[in-house]
Amino acid sequence: MKNLKELKALLSAIHCLNITGQRDKDITLLCEYTFNRIFGGTANLLSLACVGRKKDDIMPEIEQLLKEETKFIEYKESKNG
């Protein structure tokens, strides 16, 4: 993967969005597996940070993380015109 350094931030954002929403079982399993296999840990602390919060509550933090660690915000803006 060309930009592997972005993977943890992207996976963290996906995980948080999933647990504050419908909690798709397949996405949950994929995130857990990826955190374990690639990063050698779990997302338990990340999950705790999202407890009792809704998507709208965490979006500013997710956007800040993505802005600092990835080029996703730039990509998103280019797609939105």
C-alpha positions as a Markdown table, in Angstrom:
| # | Residue | x | y | z |
|---|---|---|---|---|
| 1 | Met | 0.0 | 0.0 | 0.0 |
| 2 | Lys | 1.4 | 3.3 | -1.0 |
| 3 | Asn | 0.3 | 5.4 | 2.0 |
| 4 | Leu | 0.3 | 2.8 | 4.8 |
| 5 | Lys | 1.0 | 5.6 | 7.3 |
| 6 | Glu | -2.6 | 6.8 | 6.8 |
| 7 | Leu | -4.1 | 3.4 | 7.5 |
| 8 | Lys | -4.5 | 3.8 | 11.3 |
| 9 | Ala | -6.3 | 7.1 | 11.0 |
| 10 | Leu | -8.6 | 5.8 | 8.3 |
| 11 | Leu | -9.4 | 2.6 | 10.2 |
| 12 | Ser | -10.0 | 4.6 | 13.4 |
| 13 | Ala | -12.5 | 6.8 | 11.6 |
| 14 | Ile | -14.3 | 3.9 | 10.1 |
| 15 | His | -14.4 | 2.1 | 13.5 |
| 16 | Cys | -15.8 | 5.2 | 15.3 |
| 17 | Leu | -18.4 | 5.9 | 12.6 |
| 18 | Asn | -19.5 | 2.3 | 12.7 |
| 19 | Ile | -19.9 | 2.1 | 16.5 |
| 20 | Thr | -21.8 | 5.3 | 16.7 |
| 21 | Gly | -24.2 | 4.2 | 14.0 |
| 22 | Gln | -25.9 | 1.0 | 13.1 |
| 23 | Arg | -22.9 | -1.2 | 14.2 |
| 24 | Asp | -22.6 | -3.3 | 11.1 |
| 25 | Lys | -21.4 | -6.7 | 12.3 |
| 26 | Asp | -19.1 | -7.3 | 9.3 |
| 27 | Ile | -17.5 | -3.8 | 9.6 |
| 28 | Thr | -16.9 | -4.4 | 13.3 |
| 29 | Leu | -15.2 | -7.8 | 12.6 |
| 30 | Leu | -13.1 | -6.3 | 9.9 |
| 31 | Cys | -12.0 | -3.4 | 12.1 |
| 32 | Glu | -11.2 | -5.7 | 15.0 |
| 33 | Tyr | -9.2 | -8.1 | 12.8 |
| 34 | Thr | -7.3 | -5.3 | 11.1 |
| 35 | Phe | -6.4 | -3.6 | 14.4 |
| 36 | Asn | -5.2 | -6.9 | 15.8 |
| 37 | Arg | -3.3 | -8.2 | 12.7 |
| 38 | Ile | -1.7 | -5.0 | 11.5 |
| 39 | Phe | -1.3 | -2.9 | 14.7 |
| 40 | Gly | -1.0 | -5.8 | 17.2 |
| 41 | Gly | -3.7 | -4.4 | 19.5 |
| 42 | Thr | -7.4 | -3.7 | 19.8 |
| 43 | Ala | -9.6 | -0.7 | 19.4 |
| 44 | Asn | -11.0 | -0.9 | 22.9 |
| 45 | Leu | -9.8 | 2.5 | 24.0 |
| 46 | Leu | -11.0 | 4.0 | 20.8 |
| 47 | Ser | -14.4 | 2.4 | 21.4 |
| 48 | Leu | -14.5 | 3.8 | 25.0 |
| 49 | Ala | -14.0 | 7.3 | 23.6 |
| 50 | Cys | -17.1 | 6.9 | 21.5 |
| 51 | Val | -19.4 | 5.5 | 24.2 |
| 52 | Gly | -22.6 | 7.5 | 24.4 |
| 53 | Arg | -21.8 | 9.7 | 21.5 |
| 54 | Lys | -23.5 | 10.1 | 18.2 |
| 55 | Lys | -22.0 | 10.6 | 14.8 |
| 56 | Asp | -22.6 | 14.3 | 14.9 |
| 57 | Asp | -20.8 | 14.5 | 18.2 |
| 58 | Ile | -17.6 | 12.8 | 16.9 |
| 59 | Met | -17.4 | 14.2 | 13.4 |
| 60 | Pro | -15.4 | 17.3 | 14.3 |
| 61 | Glu | -12.8 | 15.1 | 15.9 |
| 62 | Ile | -12.8 | 12.6 | 13.1 |
| 63 | Glu | -12.4 | 15.4 | 10.5 |
| 64 | Gln | -9.5 | 16.8 | 12.5 |
| 65 | Leu | -7.8 | 13.4 | 12.7 |
| 66 | Leu | -8.3 | 12.9 | 9.0 |
| 67 | Lys | -7.0 | 16.4 | 8.2 |
| 68 | Glu | -3.9 | 15.9 | 10.2 |
| 69 | Glu | -3.1 | 12.3 | 9.3 |
| 70 | Thr | -4.4 | 11.8 | 5.8 |
| 71 | Lys | -5.3 | 13.6 | 2.6 |
| 72 | Phe | -8.9 | 12.4 | 2.8 |
| 73 | Ile | -10.4 | 15.9 | 3.4 |
| 74 | Glu | -8.7 | 17.2 | 0.3 |
| 75 | Tyr | -10.0 | 14.2 | -1.6 |
| 76 | Lys | -13.5 | 14.7 | -0.3 |
| 77 | Glu | -13.5 | 18.4 | -1.3 |
| 78 | Ser | -12.3 | 17.5 | -4.8 |
| 79 | Lys | -15.2 | 15.1 | -5.2 |
| 80 | Asn | -17.7 | 17.6 | -3.9 |
| 81 | Gly | -16.6 | 20.2 | -6.3 |
